[in-house]
Amino acid sequence: MEENQDIILRAYAVLSSLRKNIDQPSITEYNSIKSSYVEEFHSVLKSLEEIGMNVSQFYIPDSEIEPIFSSLEGETHSRDRYVRKSYFLTKLDAILIYFDMKTAKPRKTIGFSPPSKQ
């Protein structure tokens, strides 16, 4: 169990770091994210799946990862593949919110609760 906790903490650290640094010019081009960062994201998801977490809905489908066409070069396209930054951030933010919700402590209520009706 302690090993699983370590995997979860490492995954959260990588995802948080990716989110924090996503606006760096080396990561973002043409308002898109390079596929190498999608691969890193997917490797984190895979490590979570290997310990039994169901995170399949957070994967970015291959159909969303495409070359960027350049009008300066005619109809040629880049060798690298990209995903739209907004789509990537939606998936990244969703799993970070999931982590936050899963690890949130229940709020303590102050005062009293009215008697429940039976």
C-alpha positions in Angstrom: 0.0 0.0 0.0 2.8 2.4 0.8 4.3 1.8 -2.7 1.0 2.7 -4.3 0.9 5.9 -2.2 4.4 6.8 -3.5 3.3 6.2 -7.1 0.3 8.4 -6.6 2.4 11.2 -5.0 4.9 11.0 -7.9 2.1 11.1 -10.4 0.6 14.2 -8.8 4.0 15.9 -8.6 4.6 15.3 -12.4 1.1 16.4 -13.3 1.3 19.5 -11.1 4.7 20.4 -12.6 3.5 20.0 -16.1 0.5 22.2 -15.3 2.8 24.9 -13.8 5.2 24.9 -16.7 2.8 24.5 -19.6 3.1 28.0 -20.9 6.9 27.8 -21.5 7.8 28.5 -25.1 9.6 25.1 -25.4 6.3 23.3 -24.6 3.7 25.5 -26.4 3.9 26.3 -30.1 1.0 27.7 -32.2 -1.3 27.4 -29.1 -0.6 23.7 -29.2 1.3 21.2 -27.0 4.0 19.0 -28.5 3.1 15.3 -28.5 6.1 14.4 -26.3 4.3 16.1 -23.4 1.2 14.1 -24.2 3.3 11.0 -24.1 4.6 12.1 -20.6 1.1 12.7 -19.5 0.0 9.2 -20.8 2.9 7.5 -19.0 1.7 9.0 -15.7 -1.8 7.8 -16.4 -0.4 4.3 -17.2 1.5 4.2 -13.9 -1.8 5.0 -12.1 -3.7 2.3 -14.0 -1.0 -0.2 -13.0 -1.9 0.2 -9.4 -5.6 -0.2 -10.1 -6.9 3.4 -10.6 -9.4 3.9 -13.4 -8.1 7.0 -15.2 -9.1 6.0 -18.8 -11.3 9.1 -19.3 -8.3 11.4 -18.9 -6.3 10.0 -21.9 -6.0 12.2 -24.9 -7.2 10.3 -28.0 -4.8 9.8 -30.8 -7.2 11.5 -33.1 -6.6 14.8 -31.2 -2.9 14.7 -31.9 -2.1 16.0 -35.3 0.7 17.8 -37.3 0.4 21.5 -37.6 -0.1 22.7 -41.2 2.0 25.8 -42.1 0.7 28.2 -44.7 4.2 29.6 -45.2 5.3 26.3 -46.6 2.3 25.6 -48.8 0.5 22.5 -47.8 3.4 20.8 -46.0 3.1 20.1 -42.3 5.4 19.7 -39.3 7.1 16.5 -38.5 6.1 16.8 -34.9 2.5 16.2 -33.8 0.6 18.5 -31.5 -2.6 18.6 -29.5 -4.6 21.8 -29.0 -3.5 23.5 -25.8 -7.1 24.0 -24.6 -7.9 20.3 -25.0 -4.7 19.2 -23.2 -5.4 21.6 -20.3 -9.0 20.3 -20.0 -7.7 16.7 -19.5 -4.8 17.8 -17.2 -7.0 20.1 -15.1 -9.6 17.3 -14.8 -7.2 14.8 -13.3 -5.7 17.3 -11.0 -9.2 18.2 -9.8 -9.9 14.5 -9.4 -6.8 14.2 -7.2 -7.9 17.2 -5.1 -11.4 15.8 -4.6 -10.2 12.3 -3.8 -7.7 13.5 -1.1 -9.9 16.3 0.3 -10.7 16.1 4.0 -14.3 16.4 5.0 -15.2 19.9 6.2 -15.9 20.2 9.9 -19.2 21.9 10.6 -19.4 24.6 13.2 -22.5 25.0 15.3 -25.3 22.5 15.3 -27.3 20.5 12.8 -31.0 20.5 13.0 -32.6 17.1 14.0 -33.2 14.9 11.0 -36.8 13.9 10.2 -37.4 10.2 10.3 
